Amino acid sequence: MPSEEDDWPPACTAFDPNDPPNYGYTPSLPAGIVFIVLFALIALAHTIQLVLSRRWWLLVFVLGAVGELLGWIGRTWAHACPYSITAFQLQISTLIFSPAFFAAGIYIVLGYLIRIFGPAATGTLLTPKQYLWVFCSVDFCSLLLQAIGGGLASSASSEEGGDLRPGTDTMVVGIVFQLVSNVVFAGLFARALAKTYKVGKGILNVDSVVVDAPAFLDGREEPSWVRRRPATTTERLRVVAAATAVSTLCLIARGVYRSIELIQGWRGHLILTERYFLGLDGALMAIAGGVFVFANPHWLLPHKAECPEFAIEGQTQPNLLEKCFGKKGEKRKN
């Protein structure tokens, strides 16, 4: 692999097919600009919603989008400087593990759904807090493995004749670990949807649960654009469920692609063909993180103003929707 220290070929020089850079091609400038704009907007939108809601767990979506943004800055930089080791290290180290933050976000969302409907209705024996600890611990381990692998690969890429295999293998383990976690999550999420539908609890049930509580969030008035959210709890839950399903499928598809790509090696067909990376990594991650800009769980799920019981930390309320809103969609009378 070429090294900037050797100054040959120079970092910012035209692509030479006889001495290809680490990518095997010159990264696309238009694609880089598009994804920089997309992830900048996603990061900004999540940051604004984070500040407005003051729900700091939403930070995971911000971190995921910022990580993707930095990675695409590295790839755009590499268009002008395809032999830059710094640009290569920036994109490989951030794009490989940033999706783990999006995964953490969807795990938290399912924890909220379990809390709303209760473990019995969603078919799980775990409390929301236990569920969150299990999946976020797995996500952290996969994130750590991918970060270590990315660091090893980045370091090896800066050395003449450096061996990328140890770092690549570590990244593959981390990605596969995350992929298995995503698949298990998808199964549990699908089961939760099916169970709540079967018992008529709301997510997929045709009967809406009308919410006419004041548009306040823990005593703070919501922005006008938030008050235009769907009018019923059922509709809101459907939106969150759909967004979670879309994000999960994107993460799984990306995990499959990245696993095969790295298993093929740094001179494999997938890694040397940019259009696969644009469609199966960049585009999928933009969807995975961007979908929650429009279906932000905090604004759409029941909260303290609509249901005081929902604000009780660490307590799973059985049949919470009926307790808050009544059995037939009528708001509970105090």
DALINMO-V268824 format. One record per residue. N is the residue number from 1. PHI is phi in whole degrees, -180 to 180 (none if undefined). PSI is psi in degrees with one decimal (none if undefined). BURIAL is + if it has 16 or more other C-alpha atoms within 10 Angstrom, else -. Layout:
{{N & PHI & PSI & BURIAL} {N & PHI & PSI & BURIAL}}
This chain:
{{1 & none & 138.6 & +} {2 & -68 & 152.3 & +} {3 & -126 & 140.0 & +} {4 & -65 & -28.6 & +} {5 & -66 & -35.5 & -} {6 & -76 & -17.0 & -} {7 & 60 & 26.6 & -} {8 & -150 & 125.2 & -} {9 & -68 & 157.4 & +} {10 & -56 & 148.3 & +} {11 & -58 & -44.0 & +} {12 & -105 & 75.7 & +} {13 & -139 & 163.9 & -} {14 & -65 & 152.1 & -} {15 & -61 & 131.9 & +} {16 & -116 & 109.8 & -} {17 & -61 & -20.8 & -} {18 & -82 & -14.4 & -} {19 & -143 & 69.2 & -} {20 & -66 & 149.1 & +} {21 & -74 & -178.0 & +} {22 & -58 & -32.8 & +} {23 & -72 & -29.3 & +} {24 & 88 & -1.2 & +} {25 & -160 & 175.1 & +} {26 & -94 & 118.4 & +} {27 & -55 & 141.8 & +} {28 & -67 & 129.4 & +} {29 & -72 & -48.2 & -} {30 & -58 & -42.7 & -} {31 & -63 & -41.6 & +} {32 & -61 & -43.5 & +} {33 & -65 & -43.0 & -} {34 & -59 & -46.8 & -} {35 & -73 & -31.4 & +} {36 & -61 & -45.9 & +} {37 & -64 & -45.6 & -} {38 & -60 & -52.0 & +} {39 & -73 & -27.8 & +} {40 & -65 & -43.5 & +} {41 & -66 & -40.7 & +} {42 & -64 & -44.9 & +} {43 & -63 & -42.2 & +} {44 & -65 & -44.9 & +} {45 & -63 & -43.9 & +} {46 & -67 & -34.9 & +} {47 & -65 & -44.1 & +} {48 & -61 & -45.3 & -} {49 & -67 & -33.3 & +} {50 & -62 & -46.5 & +} {51 & -67 & -43.2 & -} {52 & -65 & -39.6 & -} {53 & -87 & -25.4 & +} {54 & 57 & 33.1 & -} {55 & -106 & 99.6 & -} {56 & -73 & -12.7 & -} {57 & -68 & -20.4 & -} {58 & -67 & -9.0 & +} {59 & -60 & -26.8 & +} {60 & -61 & -36.6 & +} {61 & -69 & -36.4 & +} {62 & -64 & -47.4 & +} {63 & -62 & -41.0 & +} {64 & -62 & -45.0 & +} {65 & -68 & -39.7 & +} {66 & -66 & -40.4 & +} {67 & -61 & -44.7 & +} {68 & -63 & -40.6 & +} {69 & -59 & -46.4 & +} {70 & -63 & -39.8 & +} {71 & -62 & -41.5 & +} {72 & -76 & -25.3 & +} {73 & -64 & -41.7 & +} {74 & -62 & -42.0 & +} {75 & -70 & -36.7 & +} {76 & -68 & -39.9 & +} {77 & -58 & -40.4 & +} {78 & -68 & -16.1 & +} {79 & -63 & -43.0 & +} {80 & -83 & -29.1 & +} {81 & -129 & 70.7 & +} {82 & -63 & -19.5 & +} {83 & -99 & 8.5 & +} {84 & -73 & 117.9 & +} {85 & -69 & -35.6 & +} {86 & -63 & -44.4 & +} {87 & -63 & -40.7 & +} {88 & -64 & -44.3 & +} {89 & -65 & -37.9 & +} {90 & -62 & -46.8 & +} {91 & -73 & -35.9 & +} {92 & -73 & -35.6 & +} {93 & -77 & -25.7 & +} {94 & -95 & -41.7 & +} {95 & -71 & -20.8 & +} {96 & -77 & -32.6 & +} {97 & -115 & -9.1 & +} {98 & -58 & -36.4 & +} {99 & -59 & -21.1 & +} {100 & -62 & -30.0 & +} {101 & -70 & -38.2 & +} {102 & -64 & -38.9 & +} {103 & -62 & -42.1 & +} {104 & -59 & -38.1 & +} {105 & -63 & -44.3 & +} {106 & -71 & -28.0 & +} {107 & -65 & -40.3 & +} {108 & -65 & -38.5 & +} {109 & -62 & -44.7 & +} {110 & -65 & -33.8 & +} {111 & -59 & -38.9 & +} {112 & -64 & -42.6 & +} {113 & -65 & -38.3 & +} {114 & -64 & -38.9 & +} {115 & -65 & -37.3 & +} {116 & -70 & -47.5 & +} {117 & -95 & -17.4 & +} {118 & 90 & 149.4 & +} {119 & -57 & -38.1 & +} {120 & -64 & -43.3 & -} {121 & -69 & -30.6 & +} {122 & -97 & -0.2 & +} {123 & 74 & 29.2 & +} {124 & -125 & 148.6 & -} {125 & -94 & -6.2 & -} {126 & -91 & 148.3 & +} {127 & -78 & 161.4 & +} {128 & -55 & -40.3 & +} {129 & -67 & -42.1 & +} {130 & -64 & -42.9 & -} {131 & -59 & -44.6 & +} {132 & -63 & -43.2 & +} {133 & -63 & -42.3 & -} {134 & -63 & -54.1 & -} {135 & -73 & -36.8 & +} {136 & -70 & -30.8 & +} {137 & -65 & -43.5 & -} {138 & -62 & -42.8 & +} {139 & -63 & -40.4 & +} {140 & -64 & -42.1 & +} {141 & -62 & -43.2 & +} {142 & -66 & -38.7 & +} {143 & -62 & -43.6 & +} {144 & -63 & -44.9 & +} {145 & -63 & -42.6 & +} {146 & -67 & -38.0 & +} {147 & -66 & -43.3 & +} {148 & -63 & -45.6 & +} {149 & -63 & -41.9 & +} {150 & -63 & -38.7 & +} {151 & -66 & -42.6 & +} {152 & -64 & -42.7 & +} {153 & -67 & -40.4 & +} {154 & -63 & -42.8 & +} {155 & -65 & -42.1 & +} {156 & -67 & -31.9 & +} {157 & -68 & -21.1 & +} {158 & -88 & -3.3 & +} {159 & -106 & 138.9 & +} {160 & -66 & 121.0 & -} {161 & 73 & 17.5 & -} {162 & -63 & 145.5 & -} {163 & -90 & 111.4 & -} {164 & -84 & -10.9 & +} {165 & -61 & -46.4 & +} {166 & -58 & -44.6 & -} {167 & -66 & -40.0 & +} {168 & -63 & -45.2 & +} {169 & -62 & -39.4 & +} {170 & -66 & -40.8 & +} {171 & -63 & -41.3 & +} {172 & -61 & -43.7 & +} {173 & -60 & -44.9 & +} {174 & -64 & -43.4 & +} {175 & -67 & -43.3 & +} {176 & -65 & -39.8 & +} {177 & -59 & -45.1 & +} {178 & -67 & -38.5 & +} {179 & -62 & -45.0 & +} {180 & -61 & -41.4 & -} {181 & -62 & -41.8 & +} {182 & -64 & -39.8 & +} {183 & -67 & -43.1 & -} {184 & -62 & -43.7 & -} {185 & -59 & -45.9 & +} {186 & -59 & -40.2 & +} {187 & -64 & -44.4 & -} {188 & -66 & -37.6 & +} {189 & -66 & -44.2 & +} {190 & -62 & -38.8 & -} {191 & -66 & -39.4 & +} {192 & -63 & -42.5 & +} {193 & -62 & -44.2 & +} {194 & -65 & -41.7 & +} {195 & -66 & -43.8 & +} {196 & -67 & -32.2 & +} {197 & -68 & -42.2 & +} {198 & -62 & -38.9 & -} {199 & -94 & 4.8 & -} {200 & 69 & 39.8 & -} {201 & -94 & -5.9 & +} {202 & 131 & -41.6 & +} {203 & -59 & -49.6 & +} {204 & -111 & 2.9 & +} {205 & -74 & 148.0 & +} {206 & -77 & -20.3 & -} {207 & -83 & 122.4 & -} {208 & -82 & 150.1 & +} {209 & -107 & 107.0 & +} {210 & -75 & 133.5 & +} {211 & -114 & 116.4 & +} {212 & -122 & 24.1 & -} {213 & -68 & 156.0 & -} {214 & -58 & 147.8 & -} {215 & -81 & 69.2 & +} {216 & -129 & 150.1 & -} {217 & -124 & 103.6 & +} {218 & 53 & 39.5 & -} {219 & 88 & -4.9 & -} {220 & -106 & 134.1 & -} {221 & -68 & 136.9 & -} {222 & -79 & 151.2 & +} {223 & -60 & 154.9 & -} {224 & -60 & -34.5 & -} {225 & -70 & -25.1 & -} {226 & -73 & -34.9 & -} {227 & -70 & -6.1 & -} {228 & -91 & 11.9 & -} {229 & -65 & 164.4 & -} {230 & -52 & 144.9 & -} {231 & -80 & -15.8 & -} {232 & -118 & 152.3 & +} {233 & -61 & -40.4 & +} {234 & -60 & -47.3 & +} {235 & -62 & -40.9 & +} {236 & -66 & -41.3 & +} {237 & -66 & -37.0 & +} {238 & -63 & -41.6 & +} {239 & -63 & -46.6 & +} {240 & -64 & -42.0 & +} {241 & -63 & -42.9 & +} {242 & -65 & -43.4 & -} {243 & -62 & -42.3 & +} {244 & -64 & -41.2 & +} {245 & -64 & -44.7 & +} {246 & -62 & -46.8 & +} {247 & -62 & -41.4 & +} {248 & -63 & -45.0 & +} {249 & -63 & -37.6 & +} {250 & -64 & -42.8 & +} {251 & -65 & -39.5 & +} {252 & -67 & -46.6 & +} {253 & -61 & -42.4 & -} {254 & -64 & -40.3 & +} {255 & -63 & -40.8 & +} {256 & -63 & -47.2 & -} {257 & -60 & -49.7 & +} {258 & -66 & -35.4 & +} {259 & -64 & -49.3 & +} {260 & -64 & -41.0 & -} {261 & -57 & -49.6 & +} {262 & -74 & -31.2 & +} {263 & -65 & -36.4 & +} {264 & -66 & -26.2 & -} {265 & 101 & 172.9 & +} {266 & -75 & -5.7 & +} {267 & -123 & 24.9 & -} {268 & -80 & 168.0 & -} {269 & -63 & -43.5 & -} {270 & -66 & -45.4 & +} {271 & -73 & -21.5 & +} {272 & -94 & 0.4 & +} {273 & -115 & 105.3 & -} {274 & -65 & -33.1 & +} {275 & -62 & -30.1 & -} {276 & -66 & -42.3 & +} {277 & -65 & -41.1 & +} {278 & -63 & -42.7 & +} {279 & -84 & -37.9 & -} {280 & -100 & -2.6 & +} {281 & -124 & -66.3 & +} {282 & -58 & -53.7 & +} {283 & -65 & -42.6 & +} {284 & -65 & -38.5 & +} {285 & -73 & -30.5 & +} {286 & -64 & -38.7 & +} {287 & -70 & -44.4 & +} {288 & -60 & -39.7 & +} {289 & -89 & -33.7 & +} {290 & -73 & -28.1 & +} {291 & -63 & -29.1 & +} {292 & -83 & -6.0 & +} {293 & -67 & -38.7 & +} {294 & -93 & -17.0 & -} {295 & -127 & 54.5 & +} {296 & -64 & 120.7 & +} {297 & -59 & -33.1 & +} {298 & -65 & -40.8 & +} {299 & -78 & -25.2 & +} {300 & -98 & -28.7 & +} {301 & -83 & 153.8 & +} {302 & -56 & 146.8 & +} {303 & -140 & -170.6 & +} {304 & -59 & -39.5 & -} {305 & -64 & -31.0 & +} {306 & -91 & -24.7 & +} {307 & -155 & 97.6 & +} {308 & -56 & -32.8 & -} {309 & -63 & -28.7 & +} {310 & -66 & -22.9 & +} {311 & -85 & -4.0 & -} {312 & -77 & 108.0 & -} {313 & -68 & 140.7 & -} {314 & 74 & 7.5 & -} {315 & -120 & 121.4 & -} {316 & -88 & 118.7 & +} {317 & -92 & 116.1 & +} {318 & -65 & 135.7 & +} {319 & 57 & 47.3 & +} {320 & -64 & -36.9 & +} {321 & -63 & -42.6 & +} {322 & -67 & -36.3 & +} {323 & -65 & -35.5 & -} {324 & -88 & -37.5 & +} {325 & -121 & -2.1 & +} {326 & 91 & 163.5 & +} {327 & -75 & -27.5 & -} {328 & -117 & 29.0 & -} {329 & 86 & 10.4 & +} {330 & -97 & 135.2 & -} {331 & -61 & 136.3 & +} {332 & -59 & 136.6 & -} {333 & -92 & 125.9 & -} {334 & -82 & none & -}}
